[in-house]
Amino acid sequence: MVFSASGYAIKSMESEVSITPEGVYEVQEKIIMDFLEPLHGFYRTLPVEYLFQDIDREDVRVRVSKIKASDTLKVMREGSYVTIRLGDADRTVTGLQDYSISYRYDIGADPYPDYDEFYFNIVGEEWEVPIEKFFFTINFPKPVDASSISFSRGVWGTRTSVGVQWQLASDGLSLSGQSTRLEPGEAITVRVQMPEGYFEERTNWQALYRVIFIVLSFLAVILAWYFWSTHGRDKDLIIVPRFTPSEGMSPLDYGYIIDESLDPHDVTSMIFYWADKGCLTIVEEGKKFSFIRGRDPQNVSKHEQQLFDAFFASGSNGVVKSSDLEGDFFKSYVKLQSTVASHYSGERALTSKKSRNFATLTILLMLIPAIGYALSLTGNYAGPETLVLGVVSLFSAVLLVVVFHGMLRIWHIRKTFGKFLWIILSLVTIVAGWVILVFGAFVVGAVVSESLLMATIGMSANAILAFFAIITKQRSEYGRRCLEEVLGFRDFIKNVELDQLKRMIEDDPEYYYRNLAFAIVLGLEKDWAKKFSSITLEPPTWYVGGSYTVWNAMALSSMMNRCNAALAPAITTAPKSSPGSRFGGSSSGGGGFSGGGFGGGGGGAW
């Protein structure tokens, strides 16, 4: 932001600083300005960050709060400064204008073991134009001695007080005075040394919150483990190879049973399931596919019939092209998910209701490290920064829940390399979450060493709680039995020997096509095709197209890949009309120098 350095004058400035018993400065300032040309108003800058080169001294980050003003107010944080701006961008003023502001300026607890002090720039060196008259009053919570008071006036580093007149009230509670004209770059600094214990000792809430944070986070992890151990631990699956799919279940059901979600892959597998049953014919022309309606499915579930009807409703005259599915079919796909979920509820619920409740409680436990992390770093000055850090911690926790859900939902059928990649992704997410927590602490000005420790504890608790939140969902007896049947058939497809397949084909020449859709939904279509690569197959009656000189399982597998590539994007494309549905440094005991204290800053017109 560019502020004007001319076109106005500061006629006078009055500053009153009231020091609380804890050492917080409550400041009131009045400025009379003369605008020689149309400008918008007044601004005031306050330094809020003091970074020292001395490793024995902690950096100071000031908290400015309770800001009030006599005009339209806007507060901005710009680097190491807070800018208080008065005025309106849509309005200009000329002539004499009175402005007043008030704020609390808190530099934290007094750090010195042998004495307390008030070391403050009642005028900073960053004013743009001269201050013609300056008056000040400083109110103390307890009497001070005049011999402990020193002033300095001038450019930065000046130790003389020429031009400053001051007097201490007889009760030692009020220090007032005035200064001659101050030029740009000149500051007035006052230092008052008090005996140790002059300021009341502050309760270090952050240290207390850290202990509570660590204890409660540990207890939350123990409680999450208890929830899983007593209500979420699954019984071992007993997997017996099955030669045929489960009675009354379609590939759509198989896909949902595996991970309790409906994927585009589950939907596209139904194309080949219906084709085998004579419900449709697949036509391939070039790189485009179309589907011709056959007979209706017989004795099927509500969700299968709903999917079949919605699929052909996307086309016309019983013919659906892959391009017809783009847009409106997405709505049907979304509705289908709720229909399938309703089917697998009640007696057919795949997970126990009690375990789902305890999984939800585990997710709620994530509030403990989130709130604890935030308060442990900002508890002494709880405010917007506390809320920001709490939200940041919750975000990192939710991110882990999403990643762990993606990793574990089909863990039982993932290949070794896939498991390895998901583990790496989870570790990267944990590290990224830790970095986010550290960065959030840095933004709000927390001490680095404390930030690193609290971020490590917070992220560790988040990771453990997120993991337990996912694995605490226990399969119901029905769900376990269904999954055993699904995995039993999967085990057969993956491990069946060629000789056994030949005998089955002799009994049922359509055996390969009969189970193709189930191999697709189980992610084993390539394995299924390889097992039949040396076996001569008759081309299916439900496929038209292509120019194959030799028809075999590998040719069919190639066609399936092309068909899936055409269908999957079309299914998940939302309608264009619904875009939202997509998924100061101390004087160290000396007399001080001009500009060497806390506070100060500057101001001007804009």
BAMAR-152870 format. One record per residue (C-alpha): y, x negated, z negated; residue number from 1. Coordinates in nm, 3 decimals, m for minus. Layout:
<pts>
Y/X/Z/NUM
...
</pts>
This chain:
<pts>
0.000/0.000/0.000/1
0.344/m0.138/0.091/2
0.627/m0.069/m0.154/3
0.995/m0.098/m0.078/4
1.174/m0.396/m0.235/5
1.528/m0.276/m0.163/6
1.732/0.040/m0.134/7
1.732/0.110/m0.507/8
1.838/m0.036/m0.844/9
1.702/m0.009/m1.198/10
1.993/0.085/m1.421/11
1.803/0.075/m1.748/12
1.456/0.071/m1.900/13
1.340/0.168/m2.248/14
0.997/0.080/m2.384/15
0.843/0.203/m2.709/16
0.506/0.064/m2.818/17
0.324/0.223/m3.113/18
0.029/0.023/m3.240/19
m0.259/0.219/m3.393/20
m0.448/0.093/m3.700/21
m0.732/m0.017/m3.467/22
m0.497/m0.221/m3.248/23
m0.458/0.016/m2.952/24
m0.114/0.021/m2.787/25
0.040/0.361/m2.716/26
0.326/0.299/m2.474/27
0.616/0.520/m2.367/28
0.857/0.397/m2.098/29
1.176/0.552/m1.961/30
1.337/0.421/m1.643/31
1.667/0.524/m1.487/32
1.678/0.433/m1.118/33
1.954/0.463/m0.860/34
1.821/0.534/m0.511/35
2.068/0.404/m0.255/36
1.863/0.545/0.031/37
1.601/0.822/0.054/38
1.277/0.710/m0.110/39
0.985/0.895/m0.264/40
0.979/0.780/m0.625/41
0.877/0.516/m0.876/42
0.561/0.314/m0.933/43
0.436/0.105/m1.223/44
0.163/m0.161/m1.211/45
m0.038/m0.259/m1.518/46
m0.275/m0.558/m1.533/47
m0.616/m0.455/m1.662/48
m0.832/m0.763/m1.605/49
m0.788/m1.107/m1.765/50
m1.041/m1.368/m1.651/51
m1.029/m1.693/m1.847/52
m1.150/m2.033/m1.733/53
m1.247/m2.125/m2.090/54
m1.620/m2.057/m2.135/55
m1.561/m2.009/m2.508/56
m1.341/m1.708/m2.444/57
m1.466/m1.372/m2.326/58
m1.287/m1.211/m2.035/59
m1.081/m0.908/m2.126/60
m1.095/m0.582/m1.934/61
m0.831/m0.339/m2.048/62
m0.884/0.035/m2.066/63
m0.579/0.238/m1.964/64
m0.607/0.607/m2.055/65
m0.413/0.921/m2.144/66
m0.161/0.859/m1.867/67
0.120/1.114/m1.849/68
0.438/1.122/m1.642/69
0.755/1.324/m1.586/70
0.690/1.370/m1.213/71
0.402/1.419/m0.971/72
0.147/1.159/m1.079/73
m0.114/0.956/m0.895/74
m0.321/0.681/m1.058/75
m0.493/0.413/m0.849/76
m0.712/0.113/m0.935/77
m0.625/m0.178/m0.705/78
m0.805/m0.503/m0.783/79
m0.704/m0.623/m1.130/80
m0.428/m0.363/m1.164/81
m0.386/0.004/m1.233/82
m0.097/0.155/m1.039/83
0.082/0.462/m1.176/84
0.281/0.628/m0.900/85
0.539/0.901/m0.953/86
0.686/1.112/m0.677/87
0.573/1.307/m0.375/88
0.494/1.171/m0.029/89
0.637/1.490/0.120/90
0.966/1.463/m0.066/91
1.244/1.202/m0.087/92
1.509/1.152/m0.354/93
1.850/0.980/m0.367/94
2.098/0.892/m0.642/95
2.017/0.859/m1.012/96
1.666/0.960/m1.116/97
1.508/0.957/m1.462/98
1.138/0.876/m1.493/99
0.917/0.857/m1.797/100
0.553/0.761/m1.838/101
0.319/0.720/m2.132/102
m0.025/0.564/m2.159/103
m0.275/0.405/m2.397/104
m0.336/0.035/m2.339/105
m0.652/m0.089/m2.512/106
m0.745/m0.459/m2.491/107
m1.042/m0.414/m2.724/108
m1.114/m0.544/m3.070/109
m0.924/m0.851/m3.193/110
m1.145/m1.153/m3.107/111
m1.006/m1.410/m3.351/112
m1.191/m1.472/m3.679/113
m0.897/m1.620/m3.874/114
m0.608/m1.392/m3.787/115
m0.501/m1.080/m3.597/116
m0.218/m1.068/m3.348/117
0.000/m0.855/m3.126/118
0.072/m1.054/m2.809/119
0.227/m0.834/m2.544/120
0.455/m0.851/m2.244/121
0.699/m0.568/m2.305/122
0.844/m0.658/m1.964/123
0.625/m0.818/m1.701/124
0.737/m1.069/m1.438/125
0.640/m0.853/m1.139/126
0.939/m0.620/m1.112/127
1.091/m0.623/m0.763/128
1.459/m0.580/m0.851/129
1.673/m0.668/m1.157/130
1.658/m0.454/m1.470/131
2.021/m0.422/m1.571/132
1.959/m0.307/m1.930/133
1.643/m0.319/m2.136/134
1.576/m0.168/m2.479/135
1.256/m0.179/m2.681/136
1.096/m0.050/m3.001/137
0.764/m0.161/m3.149/138
0.607/0.045/m3.427/139
0.345/m0.119/m3.650/140
0.076/0.058/m3.858/141
0.145/m0.176/m4.154/142
0.443/m0.392/m4.249/143
0.483/m0.728/m4.075/144
0.683/m1.035/m4.176/145
0.986/m1.139/m3.971/146
0.874/m1.501/m3.991/147
0.562/m1.415/m3.793/148
0.759/m1.272/m3.500/149
0.852/m1.473/m3.191/150
0.998/m1.379/m2.853/151
1.010/m1.559/m2.521/152
1.215/m1.460/m2.218/153
1.229/m1.596/m1.865/154
1.000/m1.690/m1.580/155
0.631/m1.743/m1.650/156
0.575/m2.022/m1.905/157
0.925/m2.010/m2.062/158
0.921/m2.055/m2.440/159
1.288/m1.977/m2.525/160
1.422/m1.634/m2.615/161
1.778/m1.662/m2.490/162
1.918/m1.318/m2.409/163
1.692/m1.120/m2.645/164
1.833/m0.961/m2.959/165
1.598/m0.804/m3.213/166
1.581/m0.677/m3.567/167
1.297/m0.576/m3.799/168
1.338/m0.264/m4.013/169
1.354/m0.316/m4.388/170
1.011/m0.162/m4.433/171
0.863/m0.403/m4.178/172
0.719/m0.117/m3.971/173
0.957/m0.108/m3.676/174
1.084/m0.387/m3.450/175
1.362/m0.300/m3.206/176
1.602/m0.481/m2.978/177
1.747/m0.527/m2.634/178
1.790/m0.783/m2.360/179
2.053/m0.885/m2.112/180
1.996/m0.832/m1.740/181
1.648/m0.935/m1.629/182
1.605/m1.084/m1.285/183
1.289/m1.039/m1.075/184
1.021/m1.278/m1.204/185
1.153/m1.278/m1.562/186
0.940/m1.139/m1.845/187
0.984/m1.070/m2.214/188
0.688/m1.144/m2.437/189
0.656/m1.075/m2.807/190
0.398/m1.226/m3.038/191
0.336/m1.115/m3.395/192
0.070/m1.293/m3.599/193
m0.091/m1.090/m3.877/194
m0.343/m1.181/m4.146/195
m0.709/m1.132/m4.068/196
m0.807/m0.771/m4.136/197
m0.465/m0.630/m4.047/198
m0.629/m0.418/m3.779/199
m0.909/m0.190/m3.889/200
m1.252/m0.305/m3.775/201
m1.380/m0.097/m3.488/202
m1.729/0.042/m3.473/203
m1.909/m0.133/m3.191/204
m2.066/0.179/m3.048/205
m2.208/m0.010/m2.751/206
m2.413/m0.240/m2.977/207
m2.544/0.065/m3.163/208
m2.620/0.248/m2.837/209
m2.809/m0.056/m2.708/210
m3.048/m0.045/m3.001/211
m3.093/0.331/m2.962/212
m3.131/0.288/m2.583/213
m3.408/0.031/m2.620/214
m3.594/0.226/m2.890/215
m3.572/0.563/m2.714/216
m3.666/0.414/m2.375/217
m3.976/0.260/m2.535/218
m4.063/0.591/m2.701/219
m4.008/0.775/m2.370/220
m4.253/0.542/m2.197/221
m4.510/0.593/m2.477/222
m4.461/0.970/m2.454/223
m4.504/0.964/m2.075/224
m4.827/0.767/m2.118/225
m4.944/1.025/m2.373/226
m4.869/1.312/m2.133/227
m5.072/1.142/m1.862/228
m5.356/1.041/m2.094/229
m5.403/1.388/m2.243/230
m5.302/1.622/m1.962/231
m5.272/1.426/m1.636/232
m5.564/1.187/m1.607/233
m5.788/1.290/m1.318/234
m6.162/1.293/m1.344/235
m6.342/1.050/m1.117/236
m6.415/1.196/m0.775/237
m6.779/1.232/m0.675/238
m6.783/1.181/m0.299/239
m7.099/1.278/m0.115/240
m7.100/1.245/0.268/241
m7.087/1.582/0.445/242
m7.206/1.634/0.804/243
m6.984/1.938/0.865/244
m6.640/2.053/0.756/245
m6.603/2.287/0.459/246
m6.676/2.652/0.528/247
m6.367/2.864/0.594/248
m6.127/2.568/0.614/249
m5.929/2.455/0.917/250
m5.776/2.111/0.980/251
m5.450/2.260/0.852/252
m5.621/2.323/0.517/253
m5.768/1.974/0.514/254
m5.426/1.820/0.572/255
m5.271/2.022/0.291/256
m5.552/1.953/0.044/257
m5.516/1.577/0.088/258
m5.150/1.556/m0.017/259
m5.031/1.910/m0.100/260
m4.778/1.900/0.181/261
m4.762/2.015/0.541/262
m4.700/1.742/0.799/263
m4.643/1.770/1.176/264
m4.975/1.587/1.218/265
m5.147/1.876/1.038/266
m4.995/2.122/1.285/267
m5.076/1.926/1.602/268
m5.440/1.887/1.494/269
m5.469/2.266/1.516/270
m5.408/2.251/1.893/271
m5.746/2.082/1.945/272
m5.909/2.304/1.683/273
m5.800/2.616/1.867/274
m5.892/2.462/2.201/275
m6.250/2.406/2.085/276
m6.267/2.770/1.974/277
m6.143/2.901/2.311/278
m5.805/3.009/2.176/279
m5.603/2.796/2.420/280
m5.626/2.562/2.717/281
m5.438/2.229/2.732/282
m5.279/2.146/3.067/283
m5.138/1.800/3.137/284
m4.905/1.745/3.433/285
m4.758/1.398/3.450/286
m4.625/1.331/3.101/287
m4.571/1.698/3.019/288
m4.804/1.935/2.840/289
m4.837/2.310/2.841/290
m5.073/2.540/2.653/291
m5.226/2.861/2.788/292
m5.320/3.127/2.539/293
m5.685/3.232/2.516/294
m5.852/3.467/2.272/295
m5.707/3.523/1.925/296
m5.856/3.329/1.631/297
m6.120/3.529/1.447/298
m6.149/3.578/1.069/299
m5.887/3.319/0.984/300
m5.647/3.269/0.696/301
m5.300/3.420/0.691/302
m5.133/3.082/0.744/303
m5.351/2.993/1.043/304
m5.276/3.326/1.211/305
m4.906/3.284/1.132/306
m4.905/2.942/1.294/307
m5.092/3.064/1.603/308
m4.856/3.358/1.654/309
m4.544/3.145/1.601/310
m4.674/2.880/1.840/311
m4.716/3.119/2.132/312
m4.405/3.317/2.043/313
m4.212/3.002/2.138/314
m4.321/3.037/2.503/315
m4.347/3.323/2.744/316
m4.627/3.509/2.918/317
m4.887/3.332/2.705/318
m4.778/2.984/2.814/319
m4.606/2.732/2.586/320
m4.454/2.406/2.704/321
m4.388/2.125/2.459/322
m4.016/2.162/2.529/323
m4.034/2.532/2.423/324
m4.108/2.424/2.067/325
m3.777/2.245/2.019/326
m3.543/2.440/1.793/327
m3.675/2.783/1.696/328
m4.030/2.668/1.613/329
m3.883/2.450/1.337/330
m3.793/2.768/1.144/331
m4.153/2.886/1.173/332
m4.273/2.544/1.059/333
m4.057/2.571/0.746/334
m4.180/2.926/0.671/335
m4.539/2.813/0.722/336
m4.506/2.559/0.441/337
m4.427/2.833/0.190/338
m4.715/3.047/0.321/339
m4.963/2.763/0.278/340
m4.825/2.686/m0.068/341
m4.869/3.053/m0.165/342
m5.229/3.045/m0.043/343
m5.302/2.745/m0.265/344
m5.172/2.900/m0.583/345
m5.324/3.094/m0.870/346
m5.701/3.049/m0.869/347
m5.674/2.825/m0.561/348
m5.404/2.599/m0.711/349
m5.483/2.236/m0.633/350
m5.319/2.101/m0.949/351
m5.322/2.238/m1.302/352
m5.010/2.420/m1.414/353
m5.009/2.242/m1.750/354
m5.011/1.897/m1.589/355
m4.726/1.999/m1.356/356
m4.523/2.102/m1.661/357
m4.585/1.768/m1.829/358
m4.496/1.586/m1.507/359
m4.165/1.776/m1.510/360
m4.109/1.674/m1.873/361
m4.170/1.312/m1.772/362
m3.902/1.343/m1.506/363
m3.664/1.486/m1.767/364
m3.737/1.183/m1.986/365
m3.553/0.978/m1.724/366
m3.232/1.113/m1.874/367
m3.292/0.887/m2.175/368
m3.261/0.551/m1.993/369
m2.985/0.694/m1.774/370
m2.768/0.804/m2.065/371
m2.865/0.503/m2.275/372
m2.782/0.256/m1.998/373
m2.442/0.418/m1.944/374
m2.347/0.435/m2.313/375
m2.474/0.085/m2.389/376
m2.215/m0.056/m2.147/377
m1.924/0.188/m2.188/378
m1.985/0.354/m2.525/379
m1.675/0.207/m2.686/380
m1.464/0.380/m2.420/381
m1.680/0.671/m2.306/382
m1.522/0.839/m2.005/383
m1.557/0.866/m1.626/384
m1.719/0.521/m1.609/385
m1.994/0.645/m1.839/386
m2.067/0.934/m1.606/387
m2.069/0.701/m1.304/388
m2.323/0.466/m1.461/389
m2.542/0.758/m1.573/390
m2.546/0.899/m1.221/391
m2.623/0.555/m1.075/392
m2.920/0.517/m1.311/393
m3.051/0.865/m1.229/394
m3.016/0.793/m0.858/395
m3.228/0.479/m0.888/396
m3.488/0.675/m1.088/397
m3.507/0.959/m0.834/398
m3.536/0.703/m0.555/399
m3.839/0.555/m0.729/400
m3.996/0.899/m0.774/401
m3.965/0.957/m0.399/402
m4.116/0.618/m0.313/403
m4.402/0.648/m0.562/404
m4.476/0.999/m0.434/405
m4.494/0.867/m0.079/406
m4.719/0.583/m0.188/407
m4.963/0.778/m0.404/408
m4.989/1.115/m0.230/409
m5.264/0.990/0.006/410
m5.356/0.672/m0.180/411
m5.726/0.767/m0.172/412
m5.735/0.749/0.209/413
m5.491/0.464/0.276/414
m5.624/0.148/0.430/415
m5.589/m0.181/0.243/416
m5.300/m0.304/0.456/417
m5.118/0.028/0.414/418
m5.160/0.007/0.036/419
m5.022/m0.345/0.042/420
m4.714/m0.238/0.239/421
m4.644/0.050/0.001/422
m4.674/m0.180/m0.299/423
m4.424/m0.418/m0.139/424
m4.190/m0.125/m0.063/425
m4.214/m0.010/m0.424/426
m4.129/m0.356/m0.555/427
m3.836/m0.381/m0.315/428
m3.713/m0.041/m0.433/429
m3.733/m0.152/m0.796/430
m3.535/m0.469/m0.721/431
m3.282/m0.272/m0.516/432
m3.244/m0.023/m0.802/433
m3.186/m0.310/m1.044/434
m2.920/m0.454/m0.814/435
m2.754/m0.110/m0.795/436
m2.744/m0.089/m1.176/437
m2.597/m0.439/m1.207/438
m2.339/m0.365/m0.938/439
m2.245/m0.037/m1.107/440
m2.192/m0.222/m1.435/441
m1.982/m0.482/m1.255/442
m1.761/m0.214/m1.101/443
m1.679/m0.062/m1.441/444
m1.606/m0.408/m1.583/445
m1.902/m0.451/m1.820/446
m1.986/m0.796/m1.960/447
m2.222/m0.976/m1.719/448
m2.485/m1.081/m1.974/449
m2.500/m0.731/m2.120/450
m2.514/m0.578/m1.771/451
m2.814/m0.789/m1.668/452
m3.007/m0.708/m1.985/453
m2.933/m0.335/m1.984/454
m3.004/m0.307/m1.610/455
m3.342/m0.479/m1.660/456
m3.440/m0.249/m1.947/457
m3.309/0.060/m1.768/458
m3.487/m0.015/m1.440/459
m3.812/m0.104/m1.616/460
m3.806/0.230/m1.798/461
m3.718/0.413/m1.476/462
m4.006/0.253/m1.287/463
m4.266/0.332/m1.554/464
m4.145/0.690/m1.604/465
m4.130/0.752/m1.228/466
m4.488/0.626/m1.188/467
m4.618/0.846/m1.470/468
m4.423/1.144/m1.335/469
m4.630/1.123/m1.015/470
m4.974/1.049/m1.157/471
m4.947/1.307/m1.437/472
m5.009/1.591/m1.189/473
m5.379/1.649/m1.255/474
m5.604/1.811/m1.001/475
m5.746/2.148/m1.097/476
m6.120/2.197/m1.092/477
m6.082/2.382/m0.761/478
m5.854/2.112/m0.623/479
m6.093/1.835/m0.723/480
m6.386/2.014/m0.562/481
m6.191/2.072/m0.239/482
m6.077/1.710/m0.223/483
m6.434/1.587/m0.281/484
m6.548/1.796/0.016/485
m6.265/1.669/0.237/486
m6.328/1.306/0.143/487
m6.702/1.359/0.182/488
m6.656/1.464/0.544/489
m6.407/1.180/0.596/490
m6.664/0.935/0.460/491
m6.919/1.066/0.707/492
m6.686/1.035/1.009/493
m6.591/0.682/0.909/494
m6.938/0.549/0.831/495
m7.187/0.750/1.038/496
m7.428/0.534/1.242/497
m7.463/0.569/1.618/498
m7.832/0.669/1.606/499
m7.751/0.955/1.373/500
m7.470/1.071/1.603/501
m7.702/1.076/1.904/502
m7.945/1.299/1.719/503
m7.663/1.538/1.624/504
m7.540/1.553/1.983/505
m7.889/1.641/2.099/506
m7.880/1.938/1.861/507
m7.516/2.026/1.945/508
m7.373/1.882/2.272/509
m7.026/1.994/2.160/510
m7.050/1.810/1.828/511
m6.781/1.555/1.919/512
m6.529/1.822/2.020/513
m6.628/2.047/1.731/514
m6.508/1.794/1.475/515
m6.234/1.624/1.674/516
m5.948/1.817/1.511/517
m6.072/1.724/1.163/518
m6.088/1.357/1.262/519
m5.728/1.388/1.382/520
m5.594/1.538/1.059/521
m5.784/1.275/0.857/522
m5.628/0.996/1.063/523
m5.964/0.887/1.206/524
m5.936/1.003/1.566/525
m5.955/0.643/1.694/526
m6.259/0.568/1.474/527
m6.422/0.891/1.594/528
m6.356/0.798/1.957/529
m6.493/0.445/1.917/530
m6.821/0.578/1.778/531
m6.866/0.782/2.096/532
m6.738/0.514/2.335/533
m7.091/0.432/2.456/534
m7.200/0.796/2.475/535
m7.150/0.998/2.791/536
m6.953/1.316/2.724/537
m6.902/1.619/2.939/538
m6.527/1.688/2.992/539
m6.413/1.974/2.769/540
m6.364/2.311/2.932/541
m6.031/2.351/2.750/542
m5.852/2.057/2.917/543
m5.703/2.053/3.268/544
m5.525/1.755/3.420/545
m5.543/1.381/3.447/546
m5.722/1.177/3.710/547
m6.013/1.028/3.523/548
m6.297/0.880/3.728/549
m6.502/0.844/3.411/550
m6.459/1.085/3.121/551
m6.540/0.954/2.775/552
m6.414/0.962/2.419/553
m6.160/0.685/2.481/554
m6.006/0.878/2.770/555
m5.976/1.183/2.548/556
m5.824/0.971/2.269/557
m5.560/0.846/2.511/558
m5.477/1.203/2.611/559
m5.454/1.309/2.245/560
m5.204/1.034/2.172/561
m4.983/1.150/2.459/562
m5.011/1.511/2.346/563
m4.921/1.426/1.985/564
m4.629/1.214/2.101/565
m4.495/1.512/2.294/566
m4.551/1.772/2.021/567
m4.451/1.601/1.694/568
m4.081/1.547/1.778/569
m4.053/1.900/1.917/570
m4.198/2.056/1.602/571
m3.953/1.881/1.369/572
m3.640/1.936/1.579/573
m3.413/2.183/1.399/574
m3.206/2.437/1.595/575
m2.870/2.303/1.707/576
m2.701/2.591/1.530/577
m2.838/2.472/1.196/578
m2.742/2.104/1.163/579
m2.754/2.128/0.786/580
m3.125/2.210/0.785/581
m3.221/1.858/0.886/582
m3.417/1.703/0.689/583
m0.363/m1.181/m2.173/584
m0.454/m1.458/m2.308/585
m0.382/m1.552/m2.669/586
m0.124/m1.798/m2.778/587
m0.393/m1.964/m2.991/588
m0.166/m1.965/m3.293/589
0.146/m2.101/m3.120/590
0.473/m1.927/m3.055/591
0.369/m1.789/m2.717/592
0.548/m1.806/m2.386/593
0.705/m1.568/m2.140/594
0.444/m1.367/m1.951/595
0.157/m1.513/m2.155/596
0.060/m1.193/m2.338/597
m0.132/m0.885/m2.239/598
0.037/m0.596/m2.061/599
0.347/m0.643/m1.855/600
0.294/m0.597/m1.485/601
0.583/m0.460/m1.286/602
0.706/m0.174/m1.077/603
0.948/m0.055/m0.816/604
1.022/0.222/m0.571/605
0.823/0.357/m0.281/606
</pts>
